[in-house]
Amino acid sequence: MPDREASRVTGHGFVVASRRVWEDHERVGFMYHEPAGEGDSGVAVPGGDESPGYLADPGNLVVCGIQSVLRLDPAVGSYVDAPVGTAFTPGG
């Protein structure tokens, strides 16, 4: 995937981030694309080391705009256009 500047990534709708990424400003350690609904990018960005139980609890997830996540971790911009079903470790 080519690198993209965060300011150039637009029109991708919202993403689901773990509270560790959103509130604790942990770097995105893993991201994946699921099928997207209306206004949804299909992108999920957990920190990468949360337990399945943590991620299964909706209280540990935040729906936010892609630009908000890019401000926290610009590396995500290189992966937002990946096909559904792909997963990445940003920077890895």
N, C-alpha and C positions, 0 to 999 in steps of 0.2 A: 504494500500500500504506500502511495506517496505521502510525504508529510504535508500537512495542511495547517495554515495559520488558524488559530481559534477564531479570529475575527471574520474569516471567510466561510465558516461553517454556519449555514442558516437553513431554515425551512425543514428541520428534521423533527419538529414536535418535541414531545417530552420524553424523558428517560426515567427509569427507576434506579435510584441510588440507595445504598445502605446508609443507615444513620451514621455509621463510622466514617464513610466518605463525606457525607453531607455536613454533619455537625462537628465531627472530630477532625475533619480535613485530612483524613488518611488518603494517601495516593490510591488511585484505582489500581488494584492488583490483578483484576480479571474483568473481562467484559464479554458479553455475548449478545447475539441478535436472536430474537424470537419473532414469530409472525406479528406484524404490527396492525393495530386497529386505527380508527380515525384519530388523527392528531398525535398518534403514538409512533415514536421512532422504532420501537421494538428493541431498543438498547437497554441493557441492564448493567449497572456498574457497581458491583460490590468491592470491598477492599481486597477480597481474595482469600482471606483466611477465616471468614465467619463460618460457623457451623451450619449444617442444614437446618437445624432447629431455629437458629437465630434468623435465617433468611425466610423461613416459613411463617414467621410472626409478622403480620402486616404492620405492626407498630414499630418494627425495625427498618421499615422502608419508607422512602420519600419520593414522591413524584415531583419532578422539577424539569425546567427547560434545559435543553442541551447547552445553551450558552452559560448557564449557571455552573454546570459540571465542568465545562471547558475553562472557566475562570479558576476552578479548584485544581484541575489537572489537564493542561493543554494537550498532553500526549493523546488523549482520547480522540482528538480531531483527526488523527491519522486513520482511524478505524470505523468511523460512523457510517461510511458507505458500504461496508462489507455485506455480503449476502446473508440472508436468514440462515440460521443454523451454524454460523461460524462463531468461534470463540477465540479470544486473544488474551495474552498477558502483555499489556502495554509495556513497551521497552524491552520485551523479552523475545 
